[in-house]
């Protein structure tokens, strides 16, 4: 299919790439190889790989990039796989992973993901933080926020707070609060032409100018919200200097920041521009990086890492409201203690496992990272932590998300499924004959991985696995599938 490139856009690509622009044009509308990562929060990675391979998927590791793989064969769309449903894998372009890796968030830190939805970078940062610290994931679009919340739950993150604010609010409300901030703002998307050729229809220089004004405001807010010595990573999936180098050049002139060098092993990158047309940018922009699809078979991206070197002028006192701290409770306090004691005894989970977290009692028991104790909250979060269990008259009942994280420590009332056929029945909610004398709730595993939970009674196990939108096929051949599609649907952002 032939795509029409406007004269303005052709001129931009000519200045950026010269005759290499033809290689970029050839990629428009052509899907790049898909990459993904496994979930270190949900158990042994080797076991996750084996389960994914047993479903018929083939994949290969990418050199120099830890826990990043490329699909080489798929028997059906990856989004319909059990591994995707369980939150064992996240399909995401490599270039989209790099900003979070460059930010390098650490366990225990306070992190802001200012434009977080649909959650690709959020879930990666939560993994890097090992579910500790506080990760505030913000967005403003309701539909995207729903996707963000679903991905946080699926990935098993209990250190995330979801907020719906305009990004420009953070600089005043959370002035010099966060250790690290990721800003991946809305952009003109020229790095995604391989999957979004419709960008050609609405792209214009005027639109980029409007976006750049918003991006400067968001970066200003991010730098104000960052503590001195902290790091902001600014990234976009577009190629226009107006939205990339010009925005960082503005920050270098206006605020106490410096650009730090970025090293990405195994991926071909180009340095940021110091000149474009008749415009010159700060010489340190060579420390930023550009990724082009023609070099690395990734989306086009721009990434800059900024270190805040000094304090900034605080907002006026009337613009700052006092924070509130939520009433989290520990595992040793009522009303949550009796329910956690029940789960600890029923599953022989060491008590110290539950003491590692903080809790909120709502209709369900919510658990979250202990660092939320001291985190300042402004307004009511849309979502916080992860649902652990539902209180019952006599005890408590794990839900699937809680069992995936806490159930890994269970030493009693655990059923290990023996083969794919049995697993297929369980995840499709079919009753199973089991050789066990126990009754009540059981943690269900396969290859040591927690799959979910069921209820045992009279030698049968009633599956409590969440109902999917389609059956899970684990033992049938490709020809037996209802939809043996050959292309992976786009799951990343």
C-alpha positions in Angstrom: 0.0 0.0 0.0 1.3 3.5 -0.9 1.1 6.2 1.7 1.1 9.9 0.9 3.7 12.0 2.8 3.0 15.8 2.9 5.6 18.2 1.6 6.1 19.6 5.1 6.8 16.1 6.5 8.9 15.1 3.6 11.1 18.2 4.2 11.4 17.3 7.9 12.5 13.8 7.1 14.9 15.1 4.4 16.6 17.3 7.0 16.7 14.5 9.6 17.7 11.6 7.4 18.6 12.7 3.9 18.1 9.9 1.5 17.6 7.4 4.3 14.1 8.8 4.5 13.1 6.3 1.8 13.9 3.4 4.2 11.6 5.0 6.7 8.8 5.4 4.1 9.1 1.7 3.2 8.3 0.8 6.9 5.1 2.8 7.0 2.2 0.5 7.8 4.5 -2.5 8.2 4.5 -4.0 11.7 7.9 -4.4 13.4 8.9 -7.6 15.2 7.1 -7.7 18.6 9.0 -7.8 21.8 7.9 -8.6 25.4 9.1 -9.1 28.9 8.3 -11.6 31.7 7.1 -10.6 35.1 9.6 -11.0 38.0 6.9 -10.3 40.6 4.9 -13.5 39.7 7.4 -16.2 40.3 10.3 -18.0 38.6 11.0 -16.5 35.2 12.2 -19.8 33.8 8.9 -21.5 34.8 7.0 -18.6 33.1 9.1 -19.1 29.9 8.3 -22.9 29.9 4.5 -22.3 30.4 4.5 -19.7 27.5 6.4 -22.1 25.3 4.0 -25.0 26.1 1.2 -22.9 24.7 3.0 -23.0 21.3 4.8 -19.7 21.3 8.4 -19.4 20.2 10.7 -16.6 21.2 14.3 -15.6 21.5 16.3 -13.4 23.9 17.7 -10.1 22.7 21.4 -9.6 23.1 22.6 -7.4 26.0 19.0 -6.7 27.1 18.0 -8.5 30.3 14.5 -10.1 30.3 13.5 -8.8 26.8 12.5 -11.2 24.1 11.3 -11.2 20.5 8.4 -13.4 19.3 9.5 -15.7 16.4 6.3 -17.7 16.1 2.8 -17.5 17.5 0.1 -20.1 17.0 -2.7 -17.5 17.8 -2.9 -13.9 19.0 -0.7 -13.4 22.0 -3.4 -11.3 23.8 -5.5 -14.5 24.0 -2.7 -16.5 25.6 -3.0 -17.7 29.2 0.4 -16.1 29.9 -0.9 -12.7 29.0 -4.0 -13.1 31.0 -2.0 -14.2 34.1 0.2 -11.1 33.8 3.3 -13.2 33.1 4.1 -11.2 29.9 3.8 -7.7 28.7 4.1 -7.0 25.0 6.0 -3.7 24.6 8.3 -2.2 22.0 11.9 -2.1 23.1 12.1 1.7 22.6 9.2 2.1 24.9 11.0 0.1 27.6 14.2 2.2 27.4 12.8 5.4 29.2 12.0 3.4 32.3 15.3 1.6 32.2 17.1 4.9 31.8 15.2 6.4 34.8 16.4 3.4 36.9 13.8 3.6 39.7 14.9 1.9 43.0 12.9 0.1 45.6 11.8 2.5 48.4 11.8 5.6 46.3 9.0 8.0 45.4 8.4 8.0 41.7 6.0 9.9 39.4 4.9 8.6 36.1 3.3 11.8 34.9 1.6 10.5 31.7 1.2 6.9 32.6 -1.6 5.3 30.7 -2.0 2.6 29.4 0.7 1.4 31.8 3.5 -0.1 29.8 6.2 2.0 31.5 4.4 1.9 34.8 4.5 -1.9 35.0 8.1 -2.0 34.1 9.0 0.6 36.7 6.9 -1.3 39.3 9.0 -4.4 38.5 12.3 -2.6 38.9 11.1 -1.2 42.2 10.2 -4.8 43.3 6.8 -3.5 44.5 8.4 -1.2 47.1 8.3 2.6 47.4 5.6 4.6 45.9 4.8 4.9 42.2 2.3 7.6 41.4 0.8 6.8 38.0 -1.1 9.8 36.5 -3.2 10.4 33.4 -6.2 12.5 32.5 -8.1 10.5 29.9 -10.8 8.2 31.5 -10.5 5.5 28.8 -6.8 5.3 29.1 -7.0 5.3 32.9 -9.2 2.2 32.8 -6.5 0.5 30.8 -3.9 1.7 33.2 -5.8 0.3 36.2 -6.3 -3.1 34.5 -2.7 -3.4 33.6 -1.6 -2.5 37.1 -3.8 -5.2 38.5 -2.8 -7.8 35.9 0.9 -7.1 36.6 0.4 -7.5 40.4 1.6 -4.0 41.5 0.8 -3.0 45.0 3.1 0.1 45.2 1.1 2.1 42.7 -1.3 5.1 43.3 -3.4 6.0 40.3 -4.4 9.7 40.0 -6.3 11.7 37.5 -4.8 15.2 37.3 -3.5 17.5 34.7 0.2 17.1 34.7 0.7 20.8 35.1 -0.7 20.5 38.7 2.2 18.5 40.1 4.8 21.2 40.2 2.9 23.3 42.7 1.1 20.5 44.7 4.0 18.1 45.0 6.8 20.7 45.0 10.3 19.1 45.2 8.8 15.8 46.4 9.8 12.9 44.0 13.1 11.1 43.7 12.6 10.4 40.0 10.0 11.4 37.4 9.2 9.9 34.0 7.5 12.3 31.5 6.4 10.7 28.3 3.9 13.3 27.1 1.4 13.3 24.2 3.3 13.9 21.0 2.9 13.8 17.2 3.8 10.1 17.0 6.1 10.1 14.0 8.0 7.2 15.5 4.9 5.0 15.3 4.2 5.2 11.5 4.8 1.5 11.2 1.7 0.8 13.2 -0.1 4.2 13.0 0.1 5.4 9.4 -3.0 7.5 10.1 -0.6 10.0 11.7 0.2 11.1 8.1 -3.3 12.4 7.7 -3.3 14.9 10.6 0.4 15.8 11.1 1.3 19.4 10.6 4.1 21.8 11.8 1.4 23.9 13.5 0.2 20.9 15.5 3.8 20.2 16.6 4.1 23.7 17.8 1.0 23.4 19.9 2.2 20.1 21.4 5.6 21.5 22.2 4.0 24.3 24.2 2.2 21.7 26.3 5.4 19.6 26.6 7.3 22.6 27.9 4.6 23.2 30.5 4.6 19.6 31.6 8.4 19.4 31.9 8.4 22.6 33.9 5.9 21.0 36.3 8.0 17.8 36.5 11.2 19.7 37.3 9.4 21.6 40.1 8.0 18.4 41.5 11.5 16.8 41.5 13.7 17.0 44.6 17.2 18.6 44.1 19.5 15.8 43.0 16.7 13.8 41.5 16.3 12.7 37.9 13.7 13.4 35.2 13.6 11.3 32.0 11.8 13.0 29.2 10.8 10.8 26.2 8.6 10.9 23.2 7.7 8.5 20.3 8.1 11.3 17.8 11.1 12.6 15.7 10.5 16.3 15.5 13.2 18.5 17.0 10.5 21.0 18.1 9.0 18.4 20.5 12.4 16.9 21.6 15.7 18.8 21.6 13.9 22.2 21.6 12.0 21.2 24.8 15.2 20.1 26.6 17.1 23.2 25.3 14.3 25.3 27.0 14.8 23.4 30.3 18.5 23.8 30.2 18.2 27.6 29.8 15.5 28.1 32.4 16.1 25.7 35.2 19.0 24.2 37.3 19.4 21.0 35.4 22.0 19.2 33.3 21.8 16.4 30.7 23.3 13.1 31.7 24.7 10.6 29.2 22.7 7.6 28.3 24.1 4.2 27.4 21.8 1.5 25.9 23.5 -1.8 25.1 22.5 -3.8 22.1 20.4 -1.0 20.5 21.6 1.3 17.7 21.0 4.9 18.7 22.0 8.3 17.4 22.9 11.4 19.6 20.4 14.2 20.0 20.7 17.1 17.7 22.7 20.3 18.5 21.6 22.0 15.3 18.5 21.7 13.1 18.0 24.1 10.1 19.0 27.5 11.3 18.4 26.7 15.0 21.1 25.8 17.5 20.6 23.7 20.7 22.7 23.3 23.8 25.8 21.3 23.0 25.0 18.8 25.9 22.0 17.5 23.9 24.5 15.1 22.4 24.0 13.2 25.6 20.4 12.5 24.7 19.5 9.8 22.2 17.4 9.2 19.1 16.1 5.9 18.0 15.1 5.4 14.4 13.2 2.3 13.1 15.6 2.1 10.2 18.5 1.5 12.5 17.1 -0.7 15.3 13.7 -2.2 14.2 12.1 -0.3 17.0 9.7 2.6 17.2 11.2 6.0 16.7 12.0 7.6 20.1 13.7 10.5 21.7 15.1 10.1 25.3 16.8 12.6 27.6 17.9 12.2 31.2 18.0 15.3 33.3 19.6 15.8 36.7 18.3 18.6 38.9 21.3 20.4 40.3 19.7 23.0 42.6 16.5 24.2 44.3 13.8 26.1 42.5 11.5 28.9 43.7 8.7 27.4 45.7 5.1 28.2 44.7 3.1 30.8 46.6 1.8 29.6 50.0 -1.8 30.0 48.9 -1.2 27.5 46.1 -0.2 24.8 48.5 -2.7 22.8 50.4 -1.8 20.6 53.4 -1.4 16.9 52.5 -3.3 14.1 54.3 -2.0 10.7 55.2 -4.2 7.7 54.8 -5.0 5.5 57.7 -3.0 2.4 56.7 -2.9 -0.4 59.3 -0.3 -3.0 59.9 -0.9 -6.8 59.9 -1.0 -6.8 63.7 -3.9 -4.4 64.1 -7.7 -4.8 63.9 -9.8 -5.1 61.9 -7.4 -6.7 59.4 -5.4 -8.9 61.9 -8.0 -11.7 62.2 -8.3 -12.1 58.4 -4.6 -12.2 57.8 -4.1 -14.6 60.7 -6.7 -16.9 59.1 -4.9 -16.8 55.7 -1.6 -17.4 57.5 -2.8 -20.4 59.3 -4.9 -21.9 56.5 -2.1 -21.7 53.9 0.9 -21.9 56.4 2.1 -18.6 55.1 4.8 -17.2 57.5 3.4 -14.3 59.5 6.3 -12.0 58.5 5.1 -12.1 54.9 2.0 -10.2 55.9 4.0 -7.8 58.1 5.9 -6.6 55.0 2.8 -4.7 53.8 0.3 -2.1 54.8 -3.5 -2.5 54.6 -6.8 -0.7 54.0 -10.1 -2.3 55.0 -12.8 -1.6 52.4 -15.3 -4.1 51.0 -12.1 -6.0 50.2 -8.7 -6.0 52.0 -6.2 -3.8 50.1 -2.5 -4.3 50.6 0.3 -1.9 49.5 3.9 -1.0 50.1 4.9 0.2 53.6 6.4 3.4 52.1 2.8 4.6 51.5 2.6 5.3 55.3 4.6 8.5 54.9 3.5 9.5 51.4 1.5 12.8 51.2 -1.8 12.4 49.5 -3.7 15.3 47.9 -7.2 14.4 46.9 -8.7 11.0 46.7 -6.7 8.4 44.6 -8.6 6.6 41.8 -6.8 3.4 42.7 -4.3 2.4 45.3 -2.5 -0.9 46.0 -3.8 -4.3 45.1 -6.8 -6.3 46.3 -5.6 -9.1 48.5 -8.7 -10.9 49.8 -12.4 -10.6 50.7 -13.5 -10.8 54.3 -15.8 -13.7 55.1 -17.9 -14.5 58.2 -15.3 -17.2 59.1 -11.9 -16.1 57.8 -11.1 -14.5 54.4 -10.9 -15.6 50.8 -8.0 -14.8 48.6 -8.7 -13.2 45.2 -6.7 -14.1 42.2 -4.4 -11.0 42.3 -3.7 -11.5 46.0 -3.0 -15.2 45.5 -0.5 -14.4 42.7 1.7 -12.3 45.0 1.1 -13.6 48.6 0.2 -17.2 47.6 3.7 -17.8 46.4 4.6 -18.3 50.1 1.9 -20.9 50.8 3.1 -24.2 52.3 -0.2 -25.9 52.9 -3.5 -26.4 51.0 -1.6 -26.1 47.7 -2.5 -28.1 44.7 0.1 -28.6 42.0 -1.5 -29.4 38.6 0.2 -32.1 36.7 -0.2 -31.4 33.0 -1.5 -28.9 30.5 -4.8 -30.8 30.0 -5.6 -30.4 33.7 -4.5 -26.8 33.7 -6.7 -26.1 30.6 -9.7 -27.4 32.5 -8.9 -25.3 35.6 -8.5 -22.0 33.7 -11.7 -22.7 31.8 -13.5 -23.1 35.1 -14.2 -26.9 34.7 -14.5 -29.0 37.9 -11.5 -31.3 38.6 -11.3 -34.6 40.4 -8.4 -34.2 42.9 -6.8 -36.7 45.3 -6.9 -34.5 48.4 -8.7 -34.9 51.7 -8.6 -31.1 52.6 -11.6 -28.9 52.1 -11.9 -25.2 51.5 -9.8 -22.8 49.6 -6.7 -24.1 47.8 -3.9 -22.3 46.1 -3.5 -23.8 42.6 -0.1 -24.0 41.0 1.5 -25.2 37.7 5.2 -25.7 37.5 5.5 -23.9 40.8 3.7 -20.8 39.4 0.5 -19.6 41.2 -2.3 -19.8 38.7 -5.1 -18.9 41.1 -7.3 -20.6 43.6 -10.1 -23.1 43.9 -12.4 -24.6 46.5 -12.0 -28.2 47.4 -14.9 -30.4 48.5 -15.5 -34.1 48.5 -12.5 -34.8 46.3 -13.4 -32.2 43.6 -11.9 -28.8 43.0 -14.2 -26.1 41.9 -12.2 -23.5 39.9 -12.4 -19.9 41.0 -10.3 -18.7 38.1 -11.6 -15.4 36.6 -13.8 -15.8 33.6 -12.0 -14.8 30.4 -13.6 -13.3 27.3 -12.6 -16.4 25.4 -11.6 -20.0 26.2 -8.0 -20.7 26.8 -6.5 -23.3 24.4 -3.5 -25.1 25.8 -3.6 -28.6 24.3 -5.3 -28.2 20.9 -3.5 -27.7 17.6 -3.6 -24.5 15.6 -6.2 -26.0 13.2 -8.6 -26.6 16.1 -8.6 -23.0 17.3 -11.5 -20.7 16.6 -9.3 -17.9 15.5 -5.8 -19.1 14.3 -4.7 -15.5 13.4 -1.2 -15.1 12.3 -0.6 -11.6 13.4 -0.1 -10.3 17.0 -2.5 -7.6 17.8 -0.9 -4.3 19.1 -0.8 -4.6 22.9 1.8 -2.0 23.8 1.5 1.8 23.8 
